[in-house]
Amino acid sequence: MGQASATVSSGCSSSCLPIGQAAQAAGLTRKAVRRYEAKGLLPPAERSAAGYRLYDEADVELLSFIRRARAGPASGGHQPGSHRPQQRKHAVRRSARGTGPAPGRAVLALLMSVKEL
């Protein structure tokens, strides 16, 4: 396999999905899932005895969140012309200046690194 650091799943129930099904459920490609894992946006996947990546429901939810975040405000469900984009822009500026909460800066940095891909 070549994956010496892979974790073999011992507690993965039937609800775990292989990479293709997890990617499809999140609206992504398998390549994107692997890329997010390599970048550290997604924790390392558990592995089956055969070495296949396995993802649970929480992983699929995280992948869906990343997809929506990359898509930007248009996929957020707010109405055009609402004030939410303006508020979001100010929150991003505060986080970038370091005056916002620390988790905001970390999330912003991760999202910016994903957009560069």
N, C-alpha and C positions, 0 to 999 in steps of 0.2 A: 503494500500500500504506500509506503513512504511517509506515512503520517505517524511518527513515533510519539507525538504529543497528544494523539487522539484519545478521547475518553470513551471507553466502551460502556454503553448504557447497561446498567443492571436494574434500574427501576423504571424504565420507560414502558408505560402501558400501551395499550392499543390506540390511545389517543395521539400518539406521536406520529408525525408525518415526515416522509422523506423530503428532500430539498425541493423537488419539482412540485409536489402537492402544496408544500408550505408557501413556496413562491407564488403559485397560482392563487392560493387563498388570500395572499396579501396584495395581489395585483402587481407582482414584480417578476423579473426573470431569475433563473437560477444563478446567472452570472452576477446580478446585482446582490443577491443574498450572500454569495461568497465574498464579494467586494466589501460589503458592510461588515462581515465577520472579520475580514483581514484588517480593516480600518479600526476595529474595536468598537463599532457602533452596536454590534450584536455580540453577546457572549459566545465563546466557542461552543459549537454544537456538540451534543452527545453523539456517540457513534454506535451503530449496530455492530453485532459480532462480525459482520462482513465489511465493516468500515464505512458504511453509508452515513451521511449526516442525518440526524433526527431532530425535529423541532416540535415543541409542544405549543399549546394554545397561547401562552404568554409570549413566546417567540414570534408567533404569527401576528399578535397584536402589536408588538414592538415594530415589526417590519411594516405593518400597515401605517403606524404612526410616522415612521421615517419617510415612507412614500408620500404621505399627505404633507409632511413638513417640507419636503423637497419641492412639492408642487406649488407651494406658496399660498398666499391668501385666497386665491381664486377657488381653491378646493376646500376652503374652510367652512363653506356653507353660509357666509354672511351675504347680505344683499348689497348689490352695487350701490355706491353712494353713501353707504353707512359710515359712521365715524370709526369703526373698529380698525381699518387699515392705518389710519392716522395714529391711533393709540398704540398700535403694534409698532409703528415706526419709531415713536418716541421711546417706547420700552426698549427697543433694540439699541437705540442711541444711548440710553442710560446704562444698559448692560455693557456696551462697548467702552463707555467712559469709566466703568468700574464703580458707578454709584448705585447700580441695581444689585439685586441679590446675587450671590456667588453662583448658584446653580444656573442662572440665566446666562452668565458669561460662558460657562462650560458647555451648555447646550448650543449656544450661538456658535462657538468655535467648532463643535462637531458638525453642525449643519453646514457651516461654511466649507468645511473640508469635504463634505459629501457633494456640495454643489460644484466643487472643482473637478470632481471625477467626471 
